[in-house]
C-alpha cells in the first residue's frame, strides 16, 4: 500500500473535503482519504490498481488539484 500527504489550496470548507473523499473513494484501490479544512492537507492511501497519476487526474477533474511540490 502507498500513502501520500499533500496540500490542496482550493479547500475552503467541510464540503470541499467531503467532495474530495467521495470522488477519490470511487477509484478502485483507494483505501482511505482524510482531509482537514484548517490545514488544507489531504492524505490518501491506495493500492493497485489505483495509481498516484489517477488520483491526481481525479482531483484535477473536480478542481481540487494538489499543490505542486
CHARMM internal coordinates of N, CA and C (Angstrom, degrees):
IC EDIT
DIST 1 N 1 CA 1.4487
DIST 1 CA 1 C 1.5196
ANGL 1 N 1 CA 1 C 109.05
DIST 1 C 2 N 1.3214
ANGL 1 CA 1 C 2 N 115.22
DIHE 1 N 1 CA 1 C 2 N 144.49
DIST 2 N 2 CA 1.4591
ANGL 1 C 2 N 2 CA 121.02
DIHE 1 CA 1 C 2 N 2 CA 178.36
DIST 2 CA 2 C 1.5208
ANGL 2 N 2 CA 2 C 109.14
DIHE 1 C 2 N 2 CA 2 C -114.32
DIST 2 C 3 N 1.3135
ANGL 2 CA 2 C 3 N 115.65
DIHE 2 N 2 CA 2 C 3 N 157.08
DIST 3 N 3 CA 1.4541
ANGL 2 C 3 N 3 CA 121.46
DIHE 2 CA 2 C 3 N 3 CA -179.63
DIST 3 CA 3 C 1.5192
ANGL 3 N 3 CA 3 C 108.83
DIHE 2 C 3 N 3 CA 3 C -143.33
DIST 3 C 4 N 1.3293
ANGL 3 CA 3 C 4 N 115.44
DIHE 3 N 3 CA 3 C 4 N 144.41
DIST 4 N 4 CA 1.4580
ANGL 3 C 4 N 4 CA 119.41
DIHE 3 CA 3 C 4 N 4 CA 177.58
DIST 4 CA 4 C 1.5215
ANGL 4 N 4 CA 4 C 108.35
DIHE 3 C 4 N 4 CA 4 C -146.41
DIST 4 C 5 N 1.3236
ANGL 4 CA 4 C 5 N 115.60
DIHE 4 N 4 CA 4 C 5 N 137.75
DIST 5 N 5 CA 1.4603
ANGL 4 C 5 N 5 CA 122.65
DIHE 4 CA 4 C 5 N 5 CA 175.62
DIST 5 CA 5 C 1.5202
ANGL 5 N 5 CA 5 C 107.12
DIHE 4 C 5 N 5 CA 5 C -115.57
DIST 5 C 6 N 1.3252
ANGL 5 CA 5 C 6 N 115.95
DIHE 5 N 5 CA 5 C 6 N 132.23
DIST 6 N 6 CA 1.4593
ANGL 5 C 6 N 6 CA 120.45
DIHE 5 CA 5 C 6 N 6 CA -174.90
DIST 6 CA 6 C 1.5250
ANGL 6 N 6 CA 6 C 110.39
DIHE 5 C 6 N 6 CA 6 C -151.10
DIST 6 C 7 N 1.3201
ANGL 6 CA 6 C 7 N 115.61
DIHE 6 N 6 CA 6 C 7 N 164.35
DIST 7 N 7 CA 1.4606
ANGL 6 C 7 N 7 CA 122.46
DIHE 6 CA 6 C 7 N 7 CA 179.70
DIST 7 CA 7 C 1.5241
ANGL 7 N 7 CA 7 C 109.47
DIHE 6 C 7 N 7 CA 7 C -96.39
DIST 7 C 8 N 1.3382
ANGL 7 CA 7 C 8 N 115.93
DIHE 7 N 7 CA 7 C 8 N 139.21
DIST 8 N 8 CA 1.4586
ANGL 7 C 8 N 8 CA 122.30
DIHE 7 CA 7 C 8 N 8 CA 174.15
DIST 8 CA 8 C 1.5351
ANGL 8 N 8 CA 8 C 106.56
DIHE 7 C 8 N 8 CA 8 C -121.68
DIST 8 C 9 N 1.3452
ANGL 8 CA 8 C 9 N 117.30
DIHE 8 N 8 CA 8 C 9 N 99.84
DIST 9 N 9 CA 1.4631
ANGL 8 C 9 N 9 CA 120.99
DIHE 8 CA 8 C 9 N 9 CA -174.39
DIST 9 CA 9 C 1.5349
ANGL 9 N 9 CA 9 C 114.71
DIHE 8 C 9 N 9 CA 9 C -59.01
DIST 9 C 10 N 1.3372
ANGL 9 CA 9 C 10 N 117.93
DIHE 9 N 9 CA 9 C 10 N -26.09
DIST 10 N 10 CA 1.4698
ANGL 9 C 10 N 10 CA 120.73
DIHE 9 CA 9 C 10 N 10 CA -176.26
DIST 10 CA 10 C 1.5226
ANGL 10 N 10 CA 10 C 114.17
DIHE 9 C 10 N 10 CA 10 C -78.81
DIST 10 C 11 N 1.3230
ANGL 10 CA 10 C 11 N 119.08
DIHE 10 N 10 CA 10 C 11 N -4.52
DIST 11 N 11 CA 1.4655
ANGL 10 C 11 N 11 CA 120.29
DIHE 10 CA 10 C 11 N 11 CA 179.32
DIST 11 CA 11 C 1.5242
ANGL 11 N 11 CA 11 C 108.81
DIHE 10 C 11 N 11 CA 11 C -68.16
DIST 11 C 12 N 1.3476
ANGL 11 CA 11 C 12 N 115.56
DIHE 11 N 11 CA 11 C 12 N 125.43
DIST 12 N 12 CA 1.4495
ANGL 11 C 12 N 12 CA 119.66
DIHE 11 CA 11 C 12 N 12 CA -179.72
DIST 12 CA 12 C 1.5177
ANGL 12 N 12 CA 12 C 114.10
DIHE 11 C 12 N 12 CA 12 C -130.43
DIST 12 C 13 N 1.3595
ANGL 12 CA 12 C 13 N 116.46
DIHE 12 N 12 CA 12 C 13 N -12.27
DIST 13 N 13 CA 1.4617
ANGL 12 C 13 N 13 CA 118.82
DIHE 12 CA 12 C 13 N 13 CA -177.25
DIST 13 CA 13 C 1.5302
ANGL 13 N 13 CA 13 C 109.65
DIHE 12 C 13 N 13 CA 13 C -159.44
DIST 13 C 14 N 1.3314
ANGL 13 CA 13 C 14 N 115.38
DIHE 13 N 13 CA 13 C 14 N 174.26
DIST 14 N 14 CA 1.4660
ANGL 13 C 14 N 14 CA 119.97
DIHE 13 CA 13 C 14 N 14 CA 178.46
DIST 14 CA 14 C 1.5225
ANGL 14 N 14 CA 14 C 111.36
DIHE 13 C 14 N 14 CA 14 C -62.37
DIST 14 C 15 N 1.3286
ANGL 14 CA 14 C 15 N 116.85
DIHE 14 N 14 CA 14 C 15 N -31.14
DIST 15 N 15 CA 1.4687
ANGL 14 C 15 N 15 CA 120.47
DIHE 14 CA 14 C 15 N 15 CA 177.90
DIST 15 CA 15 C 1.5191
ANGL 15 N 15 CA 15 C 111.57
DIHE 14 C 15 N 15 CA 15 C -62.66
DIST 15 C 16 N 1.3250
ANGL 15 CA 15 C 16 N 116.31
DIHE 15 N 15 CA 15 C 16 N -36.47
DIST 16 N 16 CA 1.4682
ANGL 15 C 16 N 16 CA 120.48
DIHE 15 CA 15 C 16 N 16 CA 177.61
DIST 16 CA 16 C 1.5288
ANGL 16 N 16 CA 16 C 110.25
DIHE 15 C 16 N 16 CA 16 C -62.70
DIST 16 C 17 N 1.3241
ANGL 16 CA 16 C 17 N 115.68
DIHE 16 N 16 CA 16 C 17 N -46.97
DIST 17 N 17 CA 1.4658
ANGL 16 C 17 N 17 CA 120.52
DIHE 16 CA 16 C 17 N 17 CA 179.89
DIST 17 CA 17 C 1.5324
ANGL 17 N 17 CA 17 C 109.82
DIHE 16 C 17 N 17 CA 17 C -62.51
DIST 17 C 18 N 1.3073
ANGL 17 CA 17 C 18 N 117.02
DIHE 17 N 17 CA 17 C 18 N -42.05
DIST 18 N 18 CA 1.4634
ANGL 17 C 18 N 18 CA 121.51
DIHE 17 CA 17 C 18 N 18 CA 179.48
DIST 18 CA 18 C 1.5357
ANGL 18 N 18 CA 18 C 110.94
DIHE 17 C 18 N 18 CA 18 C -62.12
DIST 18 C 19 N 1.3325
ANGL 18 CA 18 C 19 N 116.80
DIHE 18 N 18 CA 18 C 19 N -41.99
DIST 19 N 19 CA 1.4673
ANGL 18 C 19 N 19 CA 120.97
DIHE 18 CA 18 C 19 N 19 CA 177.91
DIST 19 CA 19 C 1.5243
ANGL 19 N 19 CA 19 C 110.65
DIHE 18 C 19 N 19 CA 19 C -60.97
DIST 19 C 20 N 1.3261
ANGL 19 CA 19 C 20 N 116.96
DIHE 19 N 19 CA 19 C 20 N -44.79
DIST 20 N 20 CA 1.4674
ANGL 19 C 20 N 20 CA 121.31
DIHE 19 CA 19 C 20 N 20 CA 178.96
DIST 20 CA 20 C 1.5237
ANGL 20 N 20 CA 20 C 110.16
DIHE 19 C 20 N 20 CA 20 C -61.79
DIST 20 C 21 N 1.3229
ANGL 20 CA 20 C 21 N 117.01
DIHE 20 N 20 CA 20 C 21 N -46.91
DIST 21 N 21 CA 1.4651
ANGL 20 C 21 N 21 CA 120.83
DIHE 20 CA 20 C 21 N 21 CA 179.86
DIST 21 CA 21 C 1.5209
ANGL 21 N 21 CA 21 C 111.00
DIHE 20 C 21 N 21 CA 21 C -60.03
DIST 21 C 22 N 1.3289
ANGL 21 CA 21 C 22 N 116.72
DIHE 21 N 21 CA 21 C 22 N -46.03
DIST 22 N 22 CA 1.4637
ANGL 21 C 22 N 22 CA 120.56
DIHE 21 CA 21 C 22 N 22 CA -178.48
DIST 22 CA 22 C 1.5205
ANGL 22 N 22 CA 22 C 111.52
DIHE 21 C 22 N 22 CA 22 C -63.48
DIST 22 C 23 N 1.3148
ANGL 22 CA 22 C 23 N 116.97
DIHE 22 N 22 CA 22 C 23 N -44.97
DIST 23 N 23 CA 1.4604
ANGL 22 C 23 N 23 CA 121.01
DIHE 22 CA 22 C 23 N 23 CA -177.31
DIST 23 CA 23 C 1.5319
ANGL 23 N 23 CA 23 C 111.33
DIHE 22 C 23 N 23 CA 23 C -65.95
DIST 23 C 24 N 1.3238
ANGL 23 CA 23 C 24 N 117.13
DIHE 23 N 23 CA 23 C 24 N -47.85
DIST 24 N 24 CA 1.4636
ANGL 23 C 24 N 24 CA 119.59
DIHE 23 CA 23 C 24 N 24 CA -177.52
DIST 24 CA 24 C 1.5161
ANGL 24 N 24 CA 24 C 112.18
DIHE 23 C 24 N 24 CA 24 C -70.38
DIST 24 C 25 N 1.3185
ANGL 24 CA 24 C 25 N 117.61
DIHE 24 N 24 CA 24 C 25 N -31.14
DIST 25 N 25 CA 1.4626
ANGL 24 C 25 N 25 CA 120.86
DIHE 24 CA 24 C 25 N 25 CA 179.62
DIST 25 CA 25 C 1.5278
ANGL 25 N 25 CA 25 C 112.11
DIHE 24 C 25 N 25 CA 25 C -65.33
DIST 25 C 26 N 1.3336
ANGL 25 CA 25 C 26 N 116.90
DIHE 25 N 25 CA 25 C 26 N -20.05
DIST 26 N 26 CA 1.4640
ANGL 25 C 26 N 26 CA 121.03
DIHE 25 CA 25 C 26 N 26 CA 178.15
DIST 26 CA 26 C 1.5267
ANGL 26 N 26 CA 26 C 112.64
DIHE 25 C 26 N 26 CA 26 C -76.26
DIST 26 C 27 N 1.3317
ANGL 26 CA 26 C 27 N 117.40
DIHE 26 N 26 CA 26 C 27 N -16.63
DIST 27 N 27 CA 1.4584
ANGL 26 C 27 N 27 CA 120.64
DIHE 26 CA 26 C 27 N 27 CA 179.44
DIST 27 CA 27 C 1.5246
ANGL 27 N 27 CA 27 C 109.81
DIHE 26 C 27 N 27 CA 27 C -76.84
DIST 27 C 28 N 1.3162
ANGL 27 CA 27 C 28 N 115.91
DIHE 27 N 27 CA 27 C 28 N 128.48
DIST 28 N 28 CA 1.4631
ANGL 27 C 28 N 28 CA 119.99
DIHE 27 CA 27 C 28 N 28 CA 179.38
DIST 28 CA 28 C 1.5187
ANGL 28 N 28 CA 28 C 109.48
DIHE 27 C 28 N 28 CA 28 C -64.75
DIST 28 C 29 N 1.3264
ANGL 28 CA 28 C 29 N 116.08
DIHE 28 N 28 CA 28 C 29 N 126.64
DIST 29 N 29 CA 1.4609
ANGL 28 C 29 N 29 CA 121.63
DIHE 28 CA 28 C 29 N 29 CA 179.61
DIST 29 CA 29 C 1.5208
ANGL 29 N 29 CA 29 C 113.16
DIHE 28 C 29 N 29 CA 29 C 106.42
DIST 29 C 30 N 1.3387
ANGL 29 CA 29 C 30 N 117.66
DIHE 29 N 29 CA 29 C 30 N -19.35
DIST 30 N 30 CA 1.4619
ANGL 29 C 30 N 30 CA 119.74
DIHE 29 CA 29 C 30 N 30 CA 178.00
DIST 30 CA 30 C 1.5248
ANGL 30 N 30 CA 30 C 108.23
DIHE 29 C 30 N 30 CA 30 C -74.22
DIST 30 C 31 N 1.3298
ANGL 30 CA 30 C 31 N 115.75
DIHE 30 N 30 CA 30 C 31 N 124.00
DIST 31 N 31 CA 1.4598
ANGL 30 C 31 N 31 CA 121.73
DIHE 30 CA 30 C 31 N 31 CA -175.35
DIST 31 CA 31 C 1.5260
ANGL 31 N 31 CA 31 C 112.15
DIHE 30 C 31 N 31 CA 31 C -93.55
DIST 31 C 32 N 1.3374
ANGL 31 CA 31 C 32 N 116.88
DIHE 31 N 31 CA 31 C 32 N -52.47
DIST 32 N 32 CA 1.4668
ANGL 31 C 32 N 32 CA 120.63
DIHE 31 CA 31 C 32 N 32 CA -178.72
DIST 32 CA 32 C 1.5157
ANGL 32 N 32 CA 32 C 110.04
DIHE 31 C 32 N 32 CA 32 C -140.12
DIST 32 C 33 N 1.3283
ANGL 32 CA 32 C 33 N 114.61
DIHE 32 N 32 CA 32 C 33 N 150.00
DIST 33 N 33 CA 1.4593
ANGL 32 C 33 N 33 CA 122.18
DIHE 32 CA 32 C 33 N 33 CA 175.21
DIST 33 CA 33 C 1.5217
ANGL 33 N 33 CA 33 C 106.73
DIHE 32 C 33 N 33 CA 33 C -137.87
DIST 33 C 34 N 1.3181
ANGL 33 CA 33 C 34 N 116.73
DIHE 33 N 33 CA 33 C 34 N 122.46
DIST 34 N 34 CA 1.4580
ANGL 33 C 34 N 34 CA 121.64
DIHE 33 CA 33 C 34 N 34 CA 177.14
DIST 34 CA 34 C 1.5244
ANGL 34 N 34 CA 34 C 108.23
DIHE 33 C 34 N 34 CA 34 C -127.60
DIST 34 C 35 N 1.3267
ANGL 34 CA 34 C 35 N 115.94
DIHE 34 N 34 CA 34 C 35 N 142.59
DIST 35 N 35 CA 1.4590
ANGL 34 C 35 N 35 CA 119.62
DIHE 34 CA 34 C 35 N 35 CA 179.17
DIST 35 CA 35 C 1.5108
ANGL 35 N 35 CA 35 C 110.67
DIHE 34 C 35 N 35 CA 35 C -145.75
DIST 35 C 36 N 1.3352
ANGL 35 CA 35 C 36 N 115.80
DIHE 35 N 35 CA 35 C 36 N 157.56
DIST 36 N 36 CA 1.4629
ANGL 35 C 36 N 36 CA 121.74
DIHE 35 CA 35 C 36 N 36 CA 179.01
DIST 36 CA 36 C 1.5206
ANGL 36 N 36 CA 36 C 109.26
DIHE 35 C 36 N 36 CA 36 C -133.49
DIST 36 C 37 N 1.3257
ANGL 36 CA 36 C 37 N 115.58
DIHE 36 N 36 CA 36 C 37 N 129.12
DIST 37 N 37 CA 1.4574
ANGL 36 C 37 N 37 CA 120.97
DIHE 36 CA 36 C 37 N 37 CA -179.36
DIST 37 CA 37 C 1.5287
ANGL 37 N 37 CA 37 C 110.89
DIHE 36 C 37 N 37 CA 37 C -66.66
DIST 37 C 38 N 1.3237
ANGL 37 CA 37 C 38 N 117.36
DIHE 37 N 37 CA 37 C 38 N -44.88
DIST 38 N 38 CA 1.4701
ANGL 37 C 38 N 38 CA 121.02
DIHE 37 CA 37 C 38 N 38 CA -173.79
DIST 38 CA 38 C 1.5303
ANGL 38 N 38 CA 38 C 113.37
DIHE 37 C 38 N 38 CA 38 C -64.05
DIST 38 C 39 N 1.3368
ANGL 38 CA 38 C 39 N 117.98
DIHE 38 N 38 CA 38 C 39 N -33.73
DIST 39 N 39 CA 1.4615
ANGL 38 C 39 N 39 CA 120.60
DIHE 38 CA 38 C 39 N 39 CA -179.31
DIST 39 CA 39 C 1.5244
ANGL 39 N 39 CA 39 C 112.94
DIHE 38 C 39 N 39 CA 39 C -102.11
DIST 39 C 40 N 1.3515
ANGL 39 CA 39 C 40 N 117.14
DIHE 39 N 39 CA 39 C 40 N -12.15
DIST 40 N 40 CA 1.4634
ANGL 39 C 40 N 40 CA 123.38
DIHE 39 CA 39 C 40 N 40 CA -176.95
DIST 40 CA 40 C 1.5349
ANGL 40 N 40 CA 40 C 111.12
DIHE 39 C 40 N 40 CA 40 C 60.14
DIST 40 C 41 N 1.3322
ANGL 40 CA 40 C 41 N 115.72
DIHE 40 N 40 CA 40 C 41 N 30.70
DIST 41 N 41 CA 1.4633
ANGL 40 C 41 N 41 CA 121.72
DIHE 40 CA 40 C 41 N 41 CA -177.66
DIST 41 CA 41 C 1.5247
ANGL 41 N 41 CA 41 C 109.73
DIHE 40 C 41 N 41 CA 41 C -107.25
DIST 41 C 42 N 1.3365
ANGL 41 CA 41 C 42 N 115.01
DIHE 41 N 41 CA 41 C 42 N 137.93
DIST 42 N 42 CA 1.4616
ANGL 41 C 42 N 42 CA 122.61
DIHE 41 CA 41 C 42 N 42 CA 178.00
DIST 42 CA 42 C 1.5189
ANGL 42 N 42 CA 42 C 108.21
DIHE 41 C 42 N 42 CA 42 C -124.87
DIST 42 C 43 N 1.3352
ANGL 42 CA 42 C 43 N 116.41
DIHE 42 N 42 CA 42 C 43 N 139.63
DIST 43 N 43 CA 1.4599
ANGL 42 C 43 N 43 CA 122.16
DIHE 42 CA 42 C 43 N 43 CA 173.98
DIST 43 CA 43 C 1.5267
ANGL 43 N 43 CA 43 C 107.85
DIHE 42 C 43 N 43 CA 43 C -121.52
DIST 43 C 44 N 1.3270
ANGL 43 CA 43 C 44 N 115.41
DIHE 43 N 43 CA 43 C 44 N 130.44
DIST 44 N 44 CA 1.4668
ANGL 43 C 44 N 44 CA 121.63
DIHE 43 CA 43 C 44 N 44 CA -179.79
DIST 44 CA 44 C 1.5180
ANGL 44 N 44 CA 44 C 108.34
DIHE 43 C 44 N 44 CA 44 C -124.63
DIST 44 C 45 N 1.3350
ANGL 44 CA 44 C 45 N 116.55
DIHE 44 N 44 CA 44 C 45 N 134.67
DIST 45 N 45 CA 1.4681
ANGL 44 C 45 N 45 CA 122.09
DIHE 44 CA 44 C 45 N 45 CA 171.79
DIST 45 CA 45 C 1.5138
ANGL 45 N 45 CA 45 C 107.25
DIHE 44 C 45 N 45 CA 45 C -116.11
DIST 45 C 46 N 1.3379
ANGL 45 CA 45 C 46 N 115.71
DIHE 45 N 45 CA 45 C 46 N 134.55
DIST 46 N 46 CA 1.4552
ANGL 45 C 46 N 46 CA 119.53
DIHE 45 CA 45 C 46 N 46 CA -178.55
DIST 46 CA 46 C 1.5184
ANGL 46 N 46 CA 46 C 111.15
DIHE 45 C 46 N 46 CA 46 C -149.09
DIST 46 C 47 N 1.3159
ANGL 46 CA 46 C 47 N 113.69
DIHE 46 N 46 CA 46 C 47 N 163.75
DIST 47 N 47 CA 1.4642
ANGL 46 C 47 N 47 CA 122.52
DIHE 46 CA 46 C 47 N 47 CA 175.25
DIST 47 CA 47 C 1.5295
ANGL 47 N 47 CA 47 C 106.80
DIHE 46 C 47 N 47 CA 47 C -137.35
DIST 47 C 48 N 1.3126
ANGL 47 CA 47 C 48 N 116.97
DIHE 47 N 47 CA 47 C 48 N 169.33
DIST 48 N 48 CA 1.4658
ANGL 47 C 48 N 48 CA 120.72
DIHE 47 CA 47 C 48 N 48 CA 177.79
DIST 48 CA 48 C 1.5301
ANGL 48 N 48 CA 48 C 108.97
DIHE 47 C 48 N 48 CA 48 C -56.80
DIST 48 C 49 N 1.2958
ANGL 48 CA 48 C 49 N 118.27
DIHE 48 N 48 CA 48 C 49 N 143.47
DIST 49 N 49 CA 1.4679
ANGL 48 C 49 N 49 CA 127.29
DIHE 48 CA 48 C 49 N 49 CA 12.86
DIST 49 CA 49 C 1.5237
ANGL 49 N 49 CA 49 C 115.02
DIHE 48 C 49 N 49 CA 49 C -89.23
DIST 49 C 50 N 1.3151
ANGL 49 CA 49 C 50 N 119.72
DIHE 49 N 49 CA 49 C 50 N 0.70
DIST 50 N 50 CA 1.4657
ANGL 49 C 50 N 50 CA 121.20
DIHE 49 CA 49 C 50 N 50 CA 178.87
DIST 50 CA 50 C 1.5283
ANGL 50 N 50 CA 50 C 110.49
DIHE 49 C 50 N 50 CA 50 C -66.69
DIST 50 C 51 N 1.3254
ANGL 50 CA 50 C 51 N 115.89
DIHE 50 N 50 CA 50 C 51 N 148.36
DIST 51 N 51 CA 1.4649
ANGL 50 C 51 N 51 CA 121.49
DIHE 50 CA 50 C 51 N 51 CA 176.56
DIST 51 CA 51 C 1.5238
ANGL 51 N 51 CA 51 C 108.77
DIHE 50 C 51 N 51 CA 51 C -131.47
DIST 51 C 52 N 1.3158
ANGL 51 CA 51 C 52 N 116.13
DIHE 51 N 51 CA 51 C 52 N 160.66
DIST 52 N 52 CA 1.4628
ANGL 51 C 52 N 52 CA 120.27
DIHE 51 CA 51 C 52 N 52 CA 177.33
DIST 52 CA 52 C 1.5286
ANGL 52 N 52 CA 52 C 110.20
DIHE 51 C 52 N 52 CA 52 C -59.92
DIST 52 C 53 N 1.3317
ANGL 52 CA 52 C 53 N 117.14
DIHE 52 N 52 CA 52 C 53 N -39.94
DIST 53 N 53 CA 1.4681
ANGL 52 C 53 N 53 CA 120.12
DIHE 52 CA 52 C 53 N 53 CA 179.62
DIST 53 CA 53 C 1.5247
ANGL 53 N 53 CA 53 C 111.49
DIHE 52 C 53 N 53 CA 53 C -60.73
DIST 53 C 54 N 1.3313
ANGL 53 CA 53 C 54 N 117.83
DIHE 53 N 53 CA 53 C 54 N -40.01
DIST 54 N 54 CA 1.4676
ANGL 53 C 54 N 54 CA 120.96
DIHE 53 CA 53 C 54 N 54 CA 177.68
DIST 54 CA 54 C 1.5240
ANGL 54 N 54 CA 54 C 110.48
DIHE 53 C 54 N 54 CA 54 C -64.20
DIST 54 C 55 N 1.3069
ANGL 54 CA 54 C 55 N 116.59
DIHE 54 N 54 CA 54 C 55 N -41.04
DIST 55 N 55 CA 1.4647
ANGL 54 C 55 N 55 CA 121.34
DIHE 54 CA 54 C 55 N 55 CA -179.66
DIST 55 CA 55 C 1.5277
ANGL 55 N 55 CA 55 C 109.82
DIHE 54 C 55 N 55 CA 55 C -63.40
DIST 55 C 56 N 1.3247
ANGL 55 CA 55 C 56 N 116.97
DIHE 55 N 55 CA 55 C 56 N -45.90
DIST 56 N 56 CA 1.4664
ANGL 55 C 56 N 56 CA 121.16
DIHE 55 CA 55 C 56 N 56 CA 179.20
DIST 56 CA 56 C 1.5217
ANGL 56 N 56 CA 56 C 110.34
DIHE 55 C 56 N 56 CA 56 C -61.47
DIST 56 C 57 N 1.3290
ANGL 56 CA 56 C 57 N 117.18
DIHE 56 N 56 CA 56 C 57 N -44.33
DIST 57 N 57 CA 1.4639
ANGL 56 C 57 N 57 CA 120.35
DIHE 56 CA 56 C 57 N 57 CA -179.66
DIST 57 CA 57 C 1.5272
ANGL 57 N 57 CA 57 C 111.36
DIHE 56 C 57 N 57 CA 57 C -62.88
DIST 57 C 58 N 1.3325
ANGL 57 CA 57 C 58 N 117.18
DIHE 57 N 57 CA 57 C 58 N -41.07
DIST 58 N 58 CA 1.4647
ANGL 57 C 58 N 58 CA 120.70
DIHE 57 CA 57 C 58 N 58 CA 178.34
DIST 58 CA 58 C 1.5212
ANGL 58 N 58 CA 58 C 110.26
DIHE 57 C 58 N 58 CA 58 C -62.58
DIST 58 C 59 N 1.3198
ANGL 58 CA 58 C 59 N 117.16
DIHE 58 N 58 CA 58 C 59 N -40.56
DIST 59 N 59 CA 1.4691
ANGL 58 C 59 N 59 CA 121.12
DIHE 58 CA 58 C 59 N 59 CA 179.00
DIST 59 CA 59 C 1.5296
ANGL 59 N 59 CA 59 C 111.05
DIHE 58 C 59 N 59 CA 59 C -66.86
DIST 59 C 60 N 1.3190
ANGL 59 CA 59 C 60 N 117.24
DIHE 59 N 59 CA 59 C 60 N -40.21
DIST 60 N 60 CA 1.4634
ANGL 59 C 60 N 60 CA 120.66
DIHE 59 CA 59 C 60 N 60 CA 178.64
DIST 60 CA 60 C 1.5255
ANGL 60 N 60 CA 60 C 110.81
DIHE 59 C 60 N 60 CA 60 C -63.41
DIST 60 C 61 N 1.3305
ANGL 60 CA 60 C 61 N 117.13
DIHE 60 N 60 CA 60 C 61 N -39.70
DIST 61 N 61 CA 1.4652
ANGL 60 C 61 N 61 CA 121.59
DIHE 60 CA 60 C 61 N 61 CA -179.32
DIST 61 CA 61 C 1.5251
ANGL 61 N 61 CA 61 C 111.78
DIHE 60 C 61 N 61 CA 61 C -60.57
DIST 61 C 62 N 1.3211
ANGL 61 CA 61 C 62 N 116.96
DIHE 61 N 61 CA 61 C 62 N -32.96
DIST 62 N 62 CA 1.4867
ANGL 61 C 62 N 62 CA 119.92
DIHE 61 CA 61 C 62 N 62 CA -178.77
DIST 62 CA 62 C 1.5319
ANGL 62 N 62 CA 62 C 111.08
DIHE 61 C 62 N 62 CA 62 C -100.54
DIST 62 C 63 N 1.3479
ANGL 62 CA 62 C 63 N 115.73
DIHE 62 N 62 CA 62 C 63 N 12.32
DIST 63 N 63 CA 1.4594
ANGL 62 C 63 N 63 CA 122.86
DIHE 62 CA 62 C 63 N 63 CA 175.82
DIST 63 CA 63 C 1.5285
ANGL 63 N 63 CA 63 C 114.39
DIHE 62 C 63 N 63 CA 63 C 64.14
DIST 63 C 64 N 1.3380
ANGL 63 CA 63 C 64 N 115.51
DIHE 63 N 63 CA 63 C 64 N 36.71
DIST 64 N 64 CA 1.4555
ANGL 63 C 64 N 64 CA 122.43
DIHE 63 CA 63 C 64 N 64 CA 173.44
DIST 64 CA 64 C 1.5208
ANGL 64 N 64 CA 64 C 109.23
DIHE 63 C 64 N 64 CA 64 C -127.21
DIST 64 C 65 N 1.3189
ANGL 64 CA 64 C 65 N 116.08
DIHE 64 N 64 CA 64 C 65 N 50.31
DIST 65 N 65 CA 1.4668
ANGL 64 C 65 N 65 CA 120.73
DIHE 64 CA 64 C 65 N 65 CA -177.29
DIST 65 CA 65 C 1.5297
ANGL 65 N 65 CA 65 C 110.97
DIHE 64 C 65 N 65 CA 65 C -64.47
DIST 65 C 66 N 1.3245
ANGL 65 CA 65 C 66 N 116.25
DIHE 65 N 65 CA 65 C 66 N 143.15
DIST 66 N 66 CA 1.4693
ANGL 65 C 66 N 66 CA 119.88
DIHE 65 CA 65 C 66 N 66 CA 176.69
DIST 66 CA 66 C 1.5309
ANGL 66 N 66 CA 66 C 109.69
DIHE 65 C 66 N 66 CA 66 C -65.71
DIST 66 C 67 N 1.3261
ANGL 66 CA 66 C 67 N 116.27
DIHE 66 N 66 CA 66 C 67 N 149.25
DIST 67 N 67 CA 1.4651
ANGL 66 C 67 N 67 CA 120.86
DIHE 66 CA 66 C 67 N 67 CA 175.10
DIST 67 CA 67 C 1.5237
ANGL 67 N 67 CA 67 C 108.43
DIHE 66 C 67 N 67 CA 67 C -66.75
DIST 67 C 68 N 1.3033
ANGL 67 CA 67 C 68 N 115.78
DIHE 67 N 67 CA 67 C 68 N 144.71
DIST 68 N 68 CA 1.4660
ANGL 67 C 68 N 68 CA 119.43
DIHE 67 CA 67 C 68 N 68 CA 178.11
DIST 68 CA 68 C 1.5147
ANGL 68 N 68 CA 68 C 108.86
DIHE 67 C 68 N 68 CA 68 C -72.88
DIST 68 C 69 N 1.3074
ANGL 68 CA 68 C 69 N 115.50
DIHE 68 N 68 CA 68 C 69 N 135.86
DIST 69 N 69 CA 1.4682
ANGL 68 C 69 N 69 CA 120.74
DIHE 68 CA 68 C 69 N 69 CA -178.39
DIST 69 CA 69 C 1.5130
ANGL 69 N 69 CA 69 C 110.57
DIHE 68 C 69 N 69 CA 69 C -77.27
END
COOR INIT
IC SEED 1 N 1 CA 1 C
IC BUILD
